[in-house]
C-alpha cells in the first residue's frame, strides 16, 4: 500500500469513531464545542503517534485512552458547567432580572446526531440517549474528573472494570471504589427521569403538536394545560430561572411578549425533543432566530423548557437556517 493510501486508510479508520468519541467528551466536558475540540485533538494525537500503536488493545480503546487524557487535561482548571437551577433557587417573576453569565458557566446543548452513533441494540441506544440528557450531564459535573470518566465508561459504555483500569493506569479495586463514590454522588443530585425522543410515541407526538399550536398561537391557557404545576423555564446565558406555570405565563405575557407570533421548527437535542424558535422580524416579512428550546417531558406533561438564547452559536451547530421567510412558512 502506498503512503498516501495508508494515510487515507488511517483517516477512515479514525473517523469511524468520531461520533462516539464526541459523545464521550461531551459527557465529560458538558460543552458541545469543547467536545469537538477534544476529539479533534484526539485525532491529531492519534495520527501523529500511530506508529507507536502496537495493537495490544483495540484501536477504539486506544482512542478512548487518548480522549480521556485530553479531557482530563481540559478539566484540570476545575470548572464545572451548570444549568441555571444548579446555581440558585427560582426567582419570582415580579423580581426577575436578566443577569448574563459567561459562556463557560453554562452546560451546553448538543445535537443528537453529533454524539449518538447508530446502534443496532435498542437497549444500548436508549442508555446512550438517556446519558446525554441535560439533567444527567449536569449531574456528571458534580464528579471529580476521573470519577466522571469511570462512571461514563462503566455505566454508559459498559466497559469492564479491568478495561477501565488499563485505560486509566490504575487497579480494578481503584476503579470499583471510584465507581461506588460516583454512584453515591449522582444519587444525591437525583437527575430527573425525563422522556427521551427516539422514537416518540403517539402520546408524546400529540403533546408536542399541542405545544407548537399553543406557543405559536400564544394561547397561554392551552400552554398551561401542557405544563406541570412546578414546570421550570430557563434562558441561558441569563442566570434567571422560573418555576411554576403561573410565573412562566406571567413572563411570557410580560417581558417575553415579543415572542407572540413566533414559529417553531422541530429538531433533536440532548436526547429529547427540541425546537428552533424564530421571532417575527420588525418588518413582518419573515422570522429570525431567537432561541433553541429543549423540551423535557415527565409523565405526559412538559416539566422544563430550556431556552438557549445565543442563536449565533447554536443554530449553525444544529444546521438550522438563520432566517425563515414568511412565504415559505407552511404554518402561517
Phi, psi and omega in degrees: 000134180292164181297319180293322179292322179295320178296317179296319179297319179295318178303316180296317181296320179291317184297332179301337184258000187300313186296312182292326176294323177296320176298317179297312181293327177295316178297323179291318192256336180074013182225126179296319183287319178294325178297316179294323176296318181296319180291321178297319177297319178300314181297318180295315179297319180294318181297316183290328186251017184297331180293344178266352179286115188265358177076014179288338171238173178287160177301321180299313180298319179298317179295321178296325178297314179296313182299321179298315179297320178299313181295318179298322176296319182290335183266001183294339180289347177082008180291142180230119180280151188213166167266160179307322181288350176277349187252336184200175175278170179293153178253129173301141186300330180293338181253010188294131173226142183265100179250109180287146176242156181301152181305325185293348180285326197266140167295133186257149173286162179215139177292137180306317187296340181274345187230352182246101178290157177295135181228135180283329183274115181301325181294317178296319179298321180295317178296316181299316181292317180300325188277001172250005175301146181304318183296320181289316180295325176296321178295322178300330183295343178281350184269144169302151187309314183290324175296322178300314179298316180299314182297316181295314182295319183279312189273322184269312185265355174060038173285152174286154179301323180294324179292319179293320179300318179295318181298319184267004182056049180220190183260161176298320179299320179294319178297314181296322178294316179297320180296318179298316179293321180295317178300319180296319180293317179298320180298326179292324182279341174046067176298132182297147178269094178267159184277129181277173197253003186226111355272155174288134175275174186297323180294318179294318178301316181296319179299315182291325176297319178294324178296313179300315180299316181293317184290312181294327177275355184050045180266096187290330177294315179293322180294317180303322182294340182267348186261145168296153180304324182255030180304151182246152183220119181237159182216060175304139020272010178275144183277352178297137166217147184248151177225134180101135185294335178296315179290324178297314180295319179299322177294315184292332177272347179254255182302331183267012186297340178294350178278355178300135180085011181287169175234147180239132173248130182288144172210188179225132180217139175052036175073006182230165179298148180212162179221141167275123185257121179244131176263151178296144175290161179299327181280345179080012183263004180178199185221142180241152182301138177234319183200155166259114181265127172250122187255122178254134185243132173227130175051042172080006177224162183281125182260331182212140171241105176267120181245102180272115193271346183279073187292337177297334176270315192279320186295316175298322180299324182266008181056043180259144180295148181269006175197143171246127176277140185298321183290341179266359183277110184288349182259356184276000000 
